[in-house]
Amino acid sequence: MSFIERLGIQHPIIQAPMVGVSTPALAAAVSNAGALGSLGLGACDPAQAEALIEQTRALTARPFNLNLFCHRPAPGDPLREARWLEYLRPLFAELGAEPPQALREIYRSFLADPQMLELLLDARPAVVSFHFGLPEQDWIDRLKAAGITLLACATQLDEARRIEAAGIDAVVAQGYEAGGHRGLFEPSHDACIGTLALVRNLRKALRLPVIAAGGIMDGAGIRAALALGAEAVQMGTAFIACPESSANAAYRAALRTPRAWRTEVSAAISGRPARGLPNRLFSDIGGAGAPALPDYPQTYDASKALLAAAQARGNEDFAVQWAGQGAPQARELPAAQLVAALAEEMRAG
């Protein structure tokens, strides 16, 4: 049985699980079209995750993927966090607002959420994927014993080898072109390897199936990844402009501006490196003279507070708009039509 057959899909396409963009409607439409839809659960508690799973299952009987964040839980550093908030104070003042008094750990790591594990074991989705690392081996073994196919993101060889040693079923090779958060196990160590080089290197070094992610927007990109040994591709930015995504009008419009041609990577927005459309979050935060970043996701809490203050004034200068280097190619198509177009382009080559 091929890896695609094992996933229960017709096309070697996985819609990336983008927190804040992917929705039950998007995941279901992609899955119903013969690819693998995904939900990002990194910002959810178990009750919220259960509701999203139920909503998706009401829209499709096809397989879909649930993604979890496996970052090291942040211990918190009140002094470092206070310094960061004071550093941001002039930007809040510009917007007629005060920074929050303290920062919160807004996203609970899957590593510290046994209730989420029990939900997954009870729900038994077709696929579960991990970002920022791996859970403990016992949790991996229990998920596998429940018949769930497991994927995990790697940006470099040592991460991929850890994924293979843990018995994960396939590795998502995330190139530096990819939008959103880098899947780094350790945020301070990024080899910045491009998608095609990473896919080829991992394909030669591993026995695991490799899924290419980063900068792939059309059938030609899919064919290139498959030709280098990938079993499938994972595409995120390509689906942002679909009507089923939760991207707002400003986000969709930004994909059509010159900013889409010059995406940047910054750690100062969330506390972990992530690629997006450049705006004042990239130009005015971090850099020379900035204090040490708080941990992820406390840094993100500060940015979200700044965004809320800006949006209260109708200001989109601080919007979080993650996107990869293929952003100029984003198409405003319903998800099912996009999957069909991608499949046709792939075959036509």
N, C-alpha and C positions, 0 to 999 in steps of 0.2 A: 504494500500500500504506500502510495506517495505521501509526502507531507501535506500536500493540498487536500488529498482525499481524507487524510486523518483529521484535518480541520473541518471537513464537511462543507467545503466551498468549491465553486466552479472556477473562479478567477483567482490568480495569485496576488490578491490585493487585500491589504488590511488597512482599514481606516484608523488612523492614530487616535488613541484615547486622550483627547485634549480637554483637560479640566477647564471649565468655563466656556467651552465651545461645543463639545460633543453633547448630544442630547439623546433621549430614548428614540425620538423621531428620526434622528440622523443614523444612529446605530441600526435601527430596524430597517430603514430604507436601504442602507448599504448591504445588510445581510440578505434582505429579500431579493436584492439584485444579483446575488451569487457571490459576493465578496464577504469579508468578515468585518462587521460593525464592532465598535468598541465604545465603552463608557469609562471615563476617568473617575475613579472613586477617591482620589487622593484628598479631596476637600470634604468628604462625607463622613458622618458618623454612621454606625450600623443601621439605624432606623432610616436615615436618608438613603443609604445604599439600597436597602431592601425595597424602598418605594421606587427607586429608579429601575431596579431589576424587574419589578412587577409591571411597571409602565412599558418597559421594552418587550417583555413577554406577551403583553396584550397586543403588541403590534407585529410580532414576528414569532414564528415557530422555528426559525433558523438559528444556527449557532452564533454567538457573539462573545466578545472578550470583555473582561473586567480588569481594570488596571489599578494597582496599589502602589503607593509611595513607600519605599523601604529605607528612608534616610535615618541616620542615627538620631534618636530623640534629643532635642536641644536641652541642655541643662539649664540654660538661662544665665544671664550675666547682667544684673540690674545696672551696674555702673557703666558697662559698655553700651547698653541699650539707652541709658540716659544721655550719654555723650552723643549717640547717633541722633536722638530726637532733638537735642540742642543744635546739632549741625543742620538739621532740616528746618529749624524754626524760621529762618528768613523766608523760605519758600511758603510755609504755612501763613506767615504774616502777609505776604504778597497776595494771598487768596482770602485774607480777612478771617483767618482761622488760627486756632491754637493746636499744636501737636498733642497727641494723646499723652496722658500722664505716664503710661507704661505700655509695654509691648506684650502681646500674647502669643502663645504657640497655637496659631490658628489652624494648622493642619496636624492632626495626630498621626504619627508614623504607624504603619501597619505592624512594625516590629513590636509596638507596645499596645496592640489592640487585639487581644484574644477573642473579644466578642465578634470582631470582623471576620476572624478566621472561622468561627462557628457558623456565621452567616453564610460564608462561602461553601462550607461543607454541607450545609443544609440546602442551599440553593443549587449547588452543583452546576455552575455554568459550564459551557463547553470549553472555554479558555479563560485562564487567569494569567496576567502578565505583571512583571515587577519592574519598577523604575527606581534608580538611586541605590540599588543594592539587592540583597537577598534576605528573606526571612531565615530563621533558624532551620536546621535540617529536618527536625521533627515535623515542623509545619509543612515543609515541602513534601515530605514523605506522606503525610496525611492527605494533602491535596491530590497527590498522584494516585493514592489508593482509592480516592473517591472518583477516579476516572477523568479527572480534569487535565487537559493539556496545558502545560506551563511554558511561558515565554519569559525571557528576561533581557533587559537592555545592556549592551556593552559598547563602550566607546574606544576600547583598546584591548590588547591581547590578555593582560593579566586578569581583567574583569571577565573576559570570555572564558578563560580557563577555569575560573572559579564557578562560573555558571555551568560549564560542562561537568565539573567534578561533583556538583550538587545534584546532578541527575535531571536538570531542566531539559525540556524537550527541544527547544530551539532558542537561538540567540538573535536578538534584534540588534543589528550592527548599525548604530546611530552615528552617521558622519557629522562632521563639523558644520555642514550646510544646513542641518535640520533646525526647524523652528522650535521655540519653546525651550524648556529646561534640558540641559545636557544631562544624560543619564549617569553621570560620574558617581562611582562609589565613594571617592574622596574628592570633594570639590576643588581642593588645592592642586590636584594633579590631572591636567588635561593635555593629552598628546595632540589634540586638534587634528586628528586624521580625517581626511575627506571620505565620503561615502564609498566611492568605487574602490579606492585603495584599501579601505578597511574591510570591505566585503571580500576582496580577493585574498587579502592576508589571512583573514579568519577562515575562509574556505579551505585554505591550504593547511592551516594549523589545527583545525578541529574536525571531529567526526560529526558534530551536531549540524542540523540544517541551519542555514543563515538566512535571515530576513533583512533586506536592505532598507535603510531609512535615512532620508535627508536629501532634499533637493529634487526628488522625483515627482514630476507633475503630469506626465503624459505617457502614452504607450511606448514612445521611443526610449524614455527613461527606464520603463519597466523592462523592455527588451535588453537594454544595456546591463541592468543589474542581473537579470537571469543569465545572460551570456557569460558573466563573470562568476557564476556559480550560486547565486542566491536562489532560494526556493520560492521566495515571495518578496513583495515590497510592502512597506508600511508608509502611508501617505497621510499627512496631516494638513499642511497648508493648502493642498489641493481641494480640501473639503470645507474650508472656512467660509467661502462665499456661497455655499449651498443654502437654500432657504431653510432647510431643516436645522442648521446650526444655530447656536444662540448668540453669534456675533452681532453686535449692534450696528446701526447704520454708519456710525463714524468709523468703526473698524473695517467694514466692507468698503467704504469709500477710500480709506487709507491704502487699501491694496491696489487702487488704481492711480496712486500718486507716485512721483519719483522716489519717495521714501522706500517703496517696495524693492527698488533696485539696490539699496544700500543698507540692508539689515545689519544689525550689530549684535555683539554678545556683551552682556554686562552681568556681573554678580551683585551689583549694588541695589538692584530692584528687589530681589527676594532673599539674597544671601547665598544663592547658588547661581552659577553661570547659566544664562538663558539668552536665546536669540529672538529679536523682535524688530518691529518697525521703529526706527529711531525718532525720538522726540525728547522732551525735556527730562524724562526719566533717565535717558542715556547721557545727555549733554550736561545736566546740572547736578547730578548726584554721583558721588564717588570721584575717583581720580586723585590727583596730587593734593595733599593737604587734608583729605577726608579722614576721619577717625576710623578705627577698626570696625568692620561690619559686625553687627549682631549675628547670631546663628540664624540659619533657616529653620522655621519660617518667620521668626520674629521680625527680621528685616522686611519681609513681605507685608507684615501687618502695618508697618510704618508707611510703606508705599501705597497701600490700599487706603489708608487714612488720608494721605495727600491727594490721591485720586478722587476720593469722596468730596473733599473740600473744593477741588477744582470743578468737578461736575455740578456741584451745587451752584456754581456761578456760570454754568454753561461752557466751561473751559475743558477742552479735550487734550490739552498739552501734556497731561500726565497720564494718559490712558495706557493701560497695559495691553499691547497688541502684538502678541507673539506671532512670528512668521519666519519661514525659512528662506533660503536664497532663491528658491523658485517662485517666490511670491508674485512677480509680474505675470506669471502664467496662470494664475487662479481664474477659474471659470465660474460664472454665475449660472450654474445649472442645478436642477434638482438632483439629489444624490443618486437616484437610480439611473438617470440619464448620464450622469458623469461616469458611473461604473460601466455602463454600456459603451460609452465613447472610449474609455480607456481600454476596454477589452477589444474593441474593434481596431483601435490604433495599434495595439500590441500584435494582433493577428495580421494586420495589413503590412507590417514590416517584413 
